[in-house]
């Protein structure tokens, strides 16, 4: 029989945690994944009905990807934002979201979810600026500048990783095959790889990554000096999502039937309690402790006394 206090996470619980948690990381992953699925489905339908298959970017992707041509960019100004949510390869999406998830978790240990969101957005914009400037300034790109496009969340994700690496440089993570490594060295390796890879292909992508990394560094550098560059920025709220309806409140009291709870019932109620606590903690990270209701404060107090 399973231990009374043991709680095992099911695949459904993991998916909820990654995609449907009430935090910025999950919302960003959900948006990126949704855009990937929509673009892929539209691209597949276009191919089925017309036989046309774009070699690099699908027809819908072209309206979302960032063009390096200034004239085209002027006609599609939204692409400076949409490109950082666009992926047209599964592994491109997968590795970016993995890095976003784990980098974002460390980021939120020390900084708020609002700061993470703004770092993602402005890091992506910084990468876009680097990309467009490079293809319009350096002669080596003259022959391809009219057709080049950028897409992917890499600049935004690298901005988050570099920002938290600058803010807590000695934070240690454990990497498979490499062992324990400090964040500052991990960030330096990632930047070095991009610098050394500019000539090996996808030059625009690697240059955009460096733009995101630069913003991440500058933001954290000034933040450590007491200057929050996001101080006057408005708060952005994503719509709320639910999975399977309203969650029951946690209670370990005996059910009305009079019979004791079995392990499954206890685990279900414990999971419901954790979902409530996560919601309260997310609210604190965005609006502060003072924004909590009396009931939320009581629930948080009771939970802390049990741990």
Secondary structure, 3 states (H helix, E strand, C coil): CCCCCCCCCCHHHHHHHHHCCCCHHHHHHHHHHHHHHHHHHHHHHHHHHHCCCCCCCCHHHHHHCEECCHHHHHHCCCHHHHHHHCCCCHHHHHHHHHHHHHHHHHHHHHCCHHHHHHHHHHHHHHHHHHHHHHHHHCHHHCCCCCCCEECCCHHHHHHHHHHHHHHCCCCEEEECCCEEEEHHHHHHHHHHHHHHHHHHCCHHHHHHHHHHHHHHHHHHHHHHCCCCCCCCCCCCCCCCCCCCCCCCCCCCCCCCCCCCCCHHHHHHHHHHHHHHHHHHHHHHHHHCHHHCCHHHHHHHHHHHHHC
